[in-house]
Amino acid sequence: MKITAPTHADVKTLAAELGLALSADDVAFFGDLLAGGIPAAYGPLDAEPDCTPAVKYPRTPGYMPGPDEDPHHAWYYKTAIKGARSGPLKGRRVAVKDNVCVAGVPMLTGASTMEGYVPDIDATIVGRILDAGGEIAGKTHCEYFCFSGSSHLNQTGATHNPYRRGVTAGGSSSGSAAAVAAGEVDMAIGGDQAGSIRNPASFCGLYGMKGTWGLVPYTGVFPVDITLDHVGPMTRTTADNALLLEVLAGEDGLDPRQYAVKTSRYTRALGKGAKGLKIGIVREGFGTVHSAAAVDRTVRKAALRFEQLGATVAEVSAPMHTLGYHIWMPLGVDGTVEMMMKGNGYGTNWKGLYVLSLIEWHAEWRRRSHELPDAIKLGLLMGHYVHTRYRGTYYAKAQNLARKLRAAYDAVLADYDVLVMPTVPVKPRELPRPGGSRLDMMAPGLGNIVNACVFNVTGHPALSVPCGMVDGLPIGMMLVGRYWDEATLYRASAAFERAYDWKKLRA
């Protein structure tokens, strides 16, 4: 990277982009000033090495597995990066979603425009897994720029649900869910901006935790919108989930999402049982325009089973819940366009670690925009239109209303320890068939997020717990708790898991 000054022609173009009315004399005047000013001001940075965390553990790039080794199309690259000789994850193989930087291992982020990119750092969570004795088993597929609640938008093809081929595994942490559900790894990392940990966990019969906003450092993970970004564990058991969160959680000093983080020994909550817990079934999380009756019945019946475990269960109301999806929309669309796309993944105006190699590579999407899938193009058009035509006011109002939405849930949680609703209001759908209409390729996943995305807005911890089957496919029950109280969610989940074989539960 070496900075150069703009030509007079560049200045004219820049003025047009900014809406500046410059005369020919203005162009010459400012062009001459910039010709000397820019190299003098910015040039010294070219000679300075970047300031990034060191990579501690040796590894090879790994390899892209073939169909025989990857029957569900869950993997982008397989690796065998060994961590410390001892630690709480010793002997555990962990997959990471392919929006997480692993130094020296290719990262696609599901997108054709990212093909060939190789990160030069480990994300904080990767380092923590390795320091805890875990092994990074590889990178699992995600949807194109993580922008889908289904599992068919990865550039290399669809990920299939291990419970039934041809059915979605959920998104966007689709490969992580499929690899764990199929028993190919012990644990996996997912990312979540609208339910992308919990949605595929629900569809694949897993435990998926989106912790309190900022609990787990997002450093070195492909950003979407800082205020929505979460990353966390996906596992086959509550105990594994709590263990992995213990390793991941805590401030790293590099992530602006983290402020006054409170961690806990989550595994200590596992044996406490559900007796004495107050559990609220959130009325507004059921019977939505997207809801399937069988899913609603399965989750409600599962929630009522907590009474048999000694908990108090009652229906509660959170009227603002139905507005939550609409509050999320400007954050998830306008915010994504401004930061992830126009801002080349990172944007500006925050302190923390910027991954320069990722910024430079991802910026090439403009040159290859014809390759973007329709869902990304629609989001770009929608977010850019609303944000520019209305001067960012919808994004700003959504952030203001997010505080009101959080307060509304805090008020309910003042009287209840855990709130319950369906993670996803529908059962896993069939994947779109090849050759289907453009709309068919975009529609799946839109209704998946109506419950889950609310807690990306509020930041409350939310855990998807498998709670039954509908037509032979898993259904998830979402447990929501107070800020920094993941331990109570694990307590409730572990009690339910011990008492019931979720695969035998029906509506």
C-alpha positions as CSV (number, residue, x, y, z in Angstrom):
1,M,0.0,0.0,0.0
2,K,1.5,3.4,-1.1
3,I,-0.6,6.5,-1.2
4,T,-0.7,8.8,-4.2
5,A,-2.3,12.2,-4.7
6,P,-5.4,12.8,-6.8
7,T,-5.1,14.3,-10.3
8,H,-7.2,17.3,-11.3
9,A,-9.5,14.9,-13.1
10,D,-9.8,12.9,-9.8
11,V,-10.7,16.1,-7.9
12,K,-13.5,16.8,-10.4
13,T,-14.9,13.2,-10.0
14,L,-14.6,13.5,-6.2
15,A,-16.5,16.7,-6.2
16,A,-19.3,15.2,-8.2
17,E,-19.5,12.2,-5.8
18,L,-19.7,14.6,-2.8
19,G,-22.2,17.0,-4.4
20,L,-19.6,19.9,-4.3
21,A,-20.0,22.6,-6.9
22,L,-16.5,23.3,-8.1
23,S,-15.4,25.6,-10.9
24,A,-12.5,24.9,-13.1
25,D,-10.4,27.3,-11.0
26,D,-11.6,25.5,-7.8
27,V,-10.5,22.1,-9.3
28,A,-7.1,23.5,-10.1
29,F,-6.7,25.2,-6.7
30,F,-7.7,22.2,-4.6
31,G,-5.9,19.8,-6.8
32,D,-2.6,21.6,-6.3
33,L,-3.1,21.7,-2.6
34,L,-3.9,18.0,-2.4
35,A,-1.0,17.0,-4.6
36,G,1.5,18.0,-1.9
37,G,-0.7,17.7,1.2
38,I,-1.9,14.1,0.9
39,P,1.5,12.4,0.5
40,A,3.0,14.6,3.2
41,A,0.1,13.8,5.7
42,Y,-0.5,10.2,5.0
43,G,2.8,9.0,3.5
44,P,4.6,8.3,6.8
45,L,2.1,5.6,7.6
46,D,3.2,3.6,4.6
47,A,6.6,2.9,6.2
48,E,5.1,1.7,9.5
49,P,4.2,-2.0,10.1
50,D,0.7,-2.7,11.0
51,C,-0.2,-3.4,14.7
52,T,-2.0,-6.8,14.9
53,P,-2.0,-9.7,17.4
54,A,0.7,-12.3,16.9
55,V,-0.3,-15.8,15.6
56,K,0.8,-18.3,18.2
57,Y,0.1,-21.8,16.9
58,P,1.6,-23.4,13.8
59,R,-0.7,-24.6,11.1
60,T,-1.1,-25.5,7.4
61,P,-3.8,-24.0,5.2
62,G,-5.8,-27.2,5.2
63,Y,-7.8,-28.4,2.3
64,M,-11.2,-28.2,0.6
65,P,-13.0,-31.6,1.2
66,G,-14.7,-33.5,-1.6
67,P,-18.4,-34.7,-1.5
68,D,-17.5,-38.1,0.0
69,E,-15.9,-36.4,3.0
70,D,-18.5,-33.7,3.2
71,P,-22.0,-35.2,2.5
72,H,-24.0,-32.2,3.9
73,H,-21.7,-29.6,2.2
74,A,-20.9,-28.1,5.6
75,W,-17.2,-27.4,5.1
76,Y,-15.2,-24.8,3.2
77,Y,-11.8,-25.9,4.4
78,K,-10.8,-28.6,6.8
79,T,-7.7,-28.1,9.1
80,A,-6.1,-29.7,12.1
81,I,-4.7,-26.7,14.1
82,K,-3.6,-28.0,17.5
83,G,-3.8,-25.7,20.5
84,A,-2.2,-25.9,23.9
85,R,-1.2,-29.2,25.4
86,S,-3.8,-28.9,28.2
87,G,-6.9,-26.9,29.0
88,P,-10.7,-27.2,29.3
89,L,-11.1,-27.9,25.6
90,K,-8.3,-30.5,25.4
91,G,-9.4,-33.3,23.0
92,R,-12.3,-31.2,21.6
93,R,-12.5,-30.5,17.9
94,V,-14.1,-27.1,17.1
95,A,-15.3,-25.8,13.7
96,V,-15.5,-22.1,13.1
97,K,-17.9,-20.3,10.8
98,D,-16.2,-19.1,7.7
99,N,-16.6,-15.4,8.6
100,V,-14.1,-15.9,11.4
101,C,-10.4,-15.1,10.6
102,V,-8.1,-18.1,11.0
103,A,-4.6,-17.0,10.0
104,G,-3.3,-18.8,6.9
105,V,-6.6,-20.6,6.2
106,P,-8.7,-19.4,3.2
107,M,-11.9,-17.5,4.1
108,L,-14.8,-17.2,1.6
109,T,-17.6,-15.8,3.8
110,G,-19.9,-17.6,1.4
111,A,-19.1,-15.0,-1.3
112,S,-17.5,-15.3,-4.7
113,T,-16.0,-11.9,-4.4
114,M,-13.9,-13.1,-1.4
115,E,-12.5,-16.1,-3.1
116,G,-8.7,-16.2,-2.6
117,Y,-8.6,-14.2,0.6
118,V,-6.4,-15.6,3.3
119,P,-6.5,-13.8,6.7
120,D,-3.2,-12.9,8.4
121,I,-4.6,-12.9,12.0
122,D,-6.5,-15.2,14.3
123,A,-9.8,-13.9,15.6
124,T,-9.7,-13.5,19.4
125,I,-12.1,-16.4,19.9
126,V,-9.8,-18.7,17.7
127,G,-6.9,-17.8,20.0
128,R,-8.9,-18.5,23.1
129,I,-10.0,-21.9,21.8
130,L,-6.4,-22.9,21.0
131,D,-5.2,-21.5,24.3
132,A,-7.8,-23.7,26.0
133,G,-6.4,-26.9,24.3
134,G,-9.0,-27.1,21.6
135,E,-8.3,-28.0,18.0
136,I,-9.6,-25.9,15.1
137,A,-11.0,-28.5,12.8
138,G,-11.8,-26.1,9.9
139,K,-14.0,-23.5,8.4
140,T,-17.7,-24.2,7.9
141,H,-19.9,-22.7,5.2
142,C,-22.0,-19.7,5.7
143,E,-24.4,-17.8,3.5
144,Y,-23.2,-15.0,1.1
145,F,-21.9,-12.3,3.4
146,C,-24.0,-14.1,6.1
147,F,-27.1,-12.4,4.7
148,S,-29.7,-15.2,4.8
149,G,-31.7,-17.2,7.2
150,S,-31.7,-20.3,4.9
151,S,-28.7,-22.4,3.8
152,H,-28.7,-22.1,0.0
153,L,-26.9,-18.8,-0.7
154,N,-23.3,-20.0,-0.3
155,Q,-21.3,-19.4,-3.5
156,T,-20.3,-23.1,-3.6
157,G,-23.8,-24.5,-3.1
158,A,-26.4,-25.4,-0.5
159,T,-25.8,-26.9,2.9
160,H,-28.2,-29.8,3.7
161,N,-29.8,-30.6,7.0
162,P,-28.4,-33.8,8.5
163,Y,-31.9,-34.8,9.5
164,R,-33.2,-34.8,5.9
165,R,-31.3,-34.1,2.7
166,G,-32.9,-31.4,0.6
167,V,-34.0,-29.5,3.7
168,T,-32.4,-26.2,4.9
169,A,-30.0,-26.4,7.8
170,G,-30.9,-22.7,8.6
171,G,-28.6,-19.8,8.2
172,S,-26.4,-18.1,8.2
173,S,-24.2,-20.4,10.4
174,S,-25.4,-23.3,8.3
175,G,-22.2,-25.3,8.0
176,S,-21.5,-25.0,11.7
177,A,-24.9,-26.4,12.5
178,A,-24.7,-29.3,10.0
179,A,-21.2,-30.3,11.1
180,V,-22.1,-30.4,14.8
181,A,-25.5,-32.1,14.2
182,A,-23.8,-34.8,12.0
183,G,-21.2,-35.5,14.7
184,E,-18.3,-34.4,12.6
185,V,-17.0,-32.0,15.3
186,D,-17.6,-31.6,19.0
187,M,-18.5,-27.9,18.9
188,A,-18.7,-25.0,16.5
189,I,-18.7,-21.2,16.4
190,G,-21.5,-19.3,14.8
191,G,-22.2,-15.6,14.2
192,D,-25.5,-13.9,14.8
193,Q,-26.9,-10.6,13.6
194,A,-30.6,-11.7,13.3
195,G,-30.7,-15.2,14.6
196,S,-27.8,-16.8,12.6
197,I,-26.7,-19.0,15.6
198,R,-30.1,-19.8,17.0
199,N,-31.9,-20.3,13.6
200,P,-29.7,-23.1,12.4
201,A,-29.4,-24.5,15.9
202,S,-33.2,-24.8,16.0
203,F,-33.4,-26.4,12.6
204,C,-30.6,-28.9,13.3
205,G,-31.5,-29.9,16.9
206,L,-28.6,-28.1,18.6
207,Y,-28.0,-25.7,21.5
208,G,-27.1,-22.3,20.2
209,M,-26.2,-19.3,22.4
210,K,-26.3,-15.7,21.4
211,G,-24.9,-14.2,24.6
212,T,-25.4,-10.7,25.9
213,W,-24.2,-8.2,23.3
214,G,-20.5,-7.7,23.9
215,L,-20.0,-10.8,26.1
216,V,-17.9,-12.6,23.5
217,P,-15.3,-10.5,21.6
218,Y,-16.1,-10.1,17.9
219,T,-12.6,-9.1,17.0
220,G,-11.4,-10.7,13.8
221,V,-14.9,-11.7,12.7
222,F,-16.4,-10.2,9.5
223,P,-18.5,-7.3,10.8
224,V,-22.1,-6.6,9.7
225,D,-23.4,-3.9,12.0
226,I,-21.5,-3.2,15.3
227,T,-24.7,-2.9,17.3
228,L,-26.1,-6.3,16.1
229,D,-22.9,-8.4,15.8
230,H,-22.7,-11.4,18.1
231,V,-20.6,-14.6,18.0
232,G,-21.1,-17.7,20.1
233,P,-21.2,-21.5,20.6
234,M,-23.2,-24.2,18.9
235,T,-23.2,-27.7,20.4
236,R,-25.1,-30.9,20.9
237,T,-25.4,-30.5,24.7
238,T,-26.0,-27.8,27.2
239,A,-22.9,-28.7,29.1
240,D,-20.7,-28.3,26.0
241,N,-22.3,-25.0,25.2
242,A,-21.6,-23.7,28.7
243,L,-18.0,-24.9,28.6
244,L,-17.3,-23.3,25.3
245,L,-18.8,-20.0,26.4
246,E,-16.6,-20.0,29.5
247,V,-13.6,-20.1,27.1
248,L,-14.9,-17.5,24.7
249,A,-16.4,-14.9,27.1
250,G,-14.6,-11.8,28.4
251,E,-13.2,-8.5,27.2
252,D,-10.1,-8.4,24.9
253,G,-9.5,-4.7,24.7
254,L,-9.9,-4.6,21.0
255,D,-13.7,-4.8,20.5
256,P,-15.9,-1.6,20.8
257,R,-18.9,-3.8,21.4
258,Q,-17.6,-4.7,24.8
259,Y,-18.2,-2.5,27.8
260,A,-18.3,-3.6,31.5
261,V,-18.6,-7.2,30.5
262,K,-19.7,-9.6,33.3
263,T,-18.7,-13.2,32.9
264,S,-19.5,-16.3,35.0
265,R,-18.6,-19.9,35.5
266,Y,-21.5,-21.1,33.4
267,T,-20.9,-24.8,33.9
268,R,-21.6,-24.4,37.7
269,A,-25.2,-23.7,36.8
270,L,-25.8,-27.0,35.0
271,G,-26.9,-29.1,38.0
272,K,-29.0,-26.5,39.9
273,G,-32.3,-27.7,38.3
274,A,-35.3,-25.6,37.4
275,K,-37.1,-25.6,40.8
276,G,-38.0,-22.1,41.8
277,L,-37.5,-20.5,38.4
278,K,-40.1,-18.2,37.1
279,I,-40.7,-18.8,33.4
280,G,-42.8,-16.5,31.2
281,I,-44.3,-17.7,27.9
282,V,-44.3,-14.6,25.7
283,R,-47.7,-14.3,24.0
284,E,-46.4,-12.2,21.1
285,G,-43.8,-14.8,20.1
286,F,-46.6,-17.1,19.0
287,G,-49.3,-16.9,16.3
288,T,-47.4,-14.5,14.1
289,V,-48.2,-14.2,10.4
290,H,-45.3,-16.5,9.8
291,S,-46.1,-19.1,12.5
292,A,-46.9,-22.7,11.9
293,A,-49.4,-24.1,14.4
294,A,-47.5,-27.3,15.0
295,V,-44.4,-25.3,15.9
296,D,-46.3,-23.1,18.3
297,R,-47.9,-26.1,20.0
298,T,-44.6,-27.9,20.3
299,V,-42.8,-25.0,22.0
300,R,-45.8,-24.1,24.2
301,K,-46.0,-27.7,25.4
302,A,-42.3,-27.8,26.1
303,A,-42.4,-24.6,28.1
304,L,-45.3,-25.9,30.2
305,R,-43.1,-29.0,31.0
306,F,-41.0,-26.8,33.2
307,E,-43.8,-26.9,35.7
308,Q,-43.1,-30.6,36.2
309,L,-39.5,-29.6,37.0
310,G,-40.6,-27.3,39.8
311,A,-40.7,-24.0,38.0
312,T,-43.5,-21.5,37.9
313,V,-44.8,-21.0,34.3
314,A,-47.2,-18.3,33.2
315,E,-48.1,-16.5,30.0
316,V,-46.7,-12.9,29.8
317,S,-47.1,-10.1,27.4
318,A,-44.5,-7.9,25.7
319,P,-46.5,-5.8,23.3
320,M,-43.4,-4.2,21.7
321,H,-42.1,-7.6,20.6
322,T,-44.2,-7.3,17.4
323,L,-42.4,-4.0,16.6
324,G,-39.0,-5.6,17.2
325,Y,-38.6,-6.9,13.6
326,H,-39.3,-3.4,12.2
327,I,-36.8,-1.8,14.6
328,W,-34.3,-4.4,13.4
329,M,-34.8,-3.7,9.8
330,P,-33.0,-0.3,9.5
331,L,-30.2,-1.7,11.6
332,G,-29.9,-5.0,9.7
333,V,-30.3,-3.5,6.3
334,D,-29.3,0.2,6.3
335,G,-26.6,-0.5,8.9
336,T,-25.2,-3.5,6.9
337,V,-25.1,-1.5,3.7
338,E,-23.2,1.4,5.4
339,M,-20.7,-0.7,7.4
340,M,-20.4,-4.0,5.6
341,M,-20.7,-2.9,2.1
342,K,-19.9,0.9,1.7
343,G,-17.5,0.7,4.7
344,N,-15.7,-2.4,3.2
345,G,-16.6,-4.4,6.3
346,Y,-15.3,-2.0,9.0
347,G,-16.5,1.5,8.4
348,T,-15.0,4.2,10.6
349,N,-15.4,6.0,13.9
350,W,-14.7,3.2,16.4
351,K,-11.6,2.1,18.3
352,G,-10.4,-1.4,18.0
353,L,-8.7,-3.9,15.7
354,Y,-9.2,-3.3,12.0
355,V,-8.2,-6.2,9.7
356,L,-6.6,-4.3,6.8
357,S,-6.2,-7.3,4.5
358,L,-9.9,-8.0,4.9
359,I,-10.9,-4.4,4.2
360,E,-8.8,-4.3,1.0
361,W,-10.0,-7.6,-0.3
362,H,-13.6,-7.0,0.4
363,A,-13.6,-3.6,-1.2
364,E,-13.3,-5.4,-4.6
365,W,-17.0,-6.2,-4.4
366,R,-17.8,-3.1,-6.3
367,R,-15.8,-4.3,-9.3
368,R,-17.6,-7.6,-9.2
369,S,-21.0,-6.5,-8.1
370,H,-22.6,-8.5,-11.0
371,E,-21.7,-11.6,-9.0
372,L,-23.8,-10.7,-6.0
373,P,-27.0,-12.8,-5.4
374,D,-30.3,-11.1,-5.6
375,A,-30.8,-11.0,-1.9
376,I,-27.6,-8.9,-1.5
377,K,-28.6,-6.6,-4.4
378,L,-32.0,-6.1,-2.9
379,G,-30.5,-5.2,0.5
380,L,-28.1,-2.8,-1.1
381,L,-30.8,-1.0,-3.0
382,M,-33.1,-0.9,-0.1
383,G,-30.6,0.2,2.5
384,H,-28.9,2.8,0.3
385,Y,-32.2,4.3,-0.8
386,V,-33.7,4.6,2.7
387,H,-30.4,5.8,4.3
388,T,-29.6,8.4,1.6
389,R,-33.1,9.7,0.8
390,Y,-34.0,10.0,4.4
391,R,-30.6,11.2,5.7
392,G,-30.1,8.2,8.0
393,T,-33.1,9.2,10.2
394,Y,-34.7,5.7,10.1
395,Y,-31.5,4.1,11.3
396,A,-31.2,6.8,14.0
397,K,-34.8,6.3,15.1
398,A,-34.4,2.6,15.2
399,Q,-31.4,2.9,17.6
400,N,-33.5,5.2,19.8
401,L,-36.4,2.8,19.8
402,A,-34.0,-0.1,20.5
403,R,-33.5,1.4,24.0
404,K,-37.2,1.4,24.5
405,L,-37.5,-2.2,23.3
406,R,-34.7,-3.3,25.7
407,A,-36.4,-1.5,28.6
408,A,-39.7,-3.2,27.8
409,Y,-38.1,-6.6,28.0
410,D,-36.1,-5.6,31.1
411,A,-39.5,-4.8,32.7
412,V,-40.8,-8.3,32.0
413,L,-37.6,-9.9,33.1
414,A,-37.8,-8.0,36.4
415,D,-40.5,-10.5,37.3
416,Y,-39.4,-13.6,35.4
417,D,-36.1,-15.4,35.2
418,V,-36.5,-16.8,31.7
419,L,-38.8,-15.9,28.8
420,V,-39.8,-18.5,26.2
421,M,-41.0,-18.4,22.6
422,P,-40.2,-20.4,19.4
423,T,-36.7,-19.7,18.1
424,V,-38.1,-19.9,14.6
425,P,-41.8,-19.9,14.0
426,V,-41.7,-22.6,11.3
427,K,-40.2,-26.0,10.8
428,P,-37.2,-26.4,8.4
429,R,-38.3,-25.9,4.8
430,E,-37.2,-27.7,1.7
431,L,-34.3,-26.0,-0.1
432,P,-35.2,-24.1,-3.2
433,R,-35.0,-26.3,-6.2
434,P,-32.4,-25.6,-8.9
435,G,-33.9,-23.6,-11.7
436,G,-36.6,-22.0,-9.5
437,S,-37.7,-18.5,-9.8
438,R,-35.6,-15.6,-8.5
439,L,-38.2,-14.9,-5.9
440,D,-38.1,-18.5,-4.7
441,M,-34.4,-18.2,-4.2
442,M,-34.9,-15.1,-2.0
443,A,-38.0,-15.9,0.0
444,P,-36.8,-18.7,2.3
445,G,-35.5,-17.3,5.5
446,L,-37.4,-14.0,5.6
447,G,-39.9,-15.3,8.2
448,N,-37.2,-17.2,10.2
449,I,-35.9,-14.2,12.0
450,V,-39.1,-12.5,13.4
451,N,-38.5,-13.7,17.0
452,A,-34.7,-14.1,17.0
453,C,-33.8,-10.7,15.6
454,V,-35.5,-8.9,18.4
455,F,-32.8,-9.9,20.8
456,N,-30.0,-8.7,18.5
457,V,-31.7,-5.3,18.8
458,T,-32.0,-5.5,22.6
459,G,-28.8,-7.4,23.3
460,H,-30.4,-9.8,25.8
461,P,-28.9,-13.3,25.9
462,A,-30.9,-15.9,24.0
463,L,-30.4,-19.7,23.9
464,S,-32.1,-22.0,21.4
465,V,-32.9,-25.4,23.0
466,P,-34.2,-28.4,21.0
467,C,-37.6,-29.2,22.4
468,G,-39.4,-31.6,20.0
469,M,-39.9,-32.8,16.4
470,V,-42.5,-31.8,13.8
471,D,-42.7,-34.1,10.8
472,G,-39.4,-35.7,11.7
473,L,-37.5,-32.3,11.9
474,P,-36.2,-30.5,14.9
475,I,-37.9,-27.5,16.6
476,G,-36.2,-25.0,18.9
477,M,-37.4,-23.3,22.0
478,M,-35.7,-19.9,22.6
479,L,-34.9,-19.0,26.2
480,V,-34.3,-15.3,26.9
481,G,-32.7,-13.9,30.0
482,R,-31.4,-10.8,31.7
483,Y,-28.2,-9.1,30.7
484,W,-25.1,-11.1,31.7
485,D,-27.3,-13.9,33.1
486,E,-26.5,-16.7,30.6
487,A,-26.0,-19.0,33.6
488,T,-29.8,-19.0,34.3
489,L,-30.5,-20.0,30.7
490,Y,-28.0,-22.8,31.0
491,R,-29.6,-23.9,34.3
492,A,-33.1,-24.1,32.7
493,S,-31.8,-25.8,29.5
494,A,-29.8,-28.4,31.4
495,A,-32.8,-29.3,33.6
496,F,-35.0,-29.7,30.5
497,E,-32.3,-31.7,28.7
498,R,-31.9,-34.1,31.7
499,A,-35.7,-34.6,32.1
500,Y,-36.7,-35.1,28.4
501,D,-35.5,-36.7,25.3
502,W,-36.4,-33.9,22.9
503,K,-36.4,-36.3,19.9
504,K,-39.4,-38.1,21.4
505,L,-41.4,-34.9,22.1
506,R,-44.3,-34.0,19.8
507,A,-46.8,-31.3,19.5
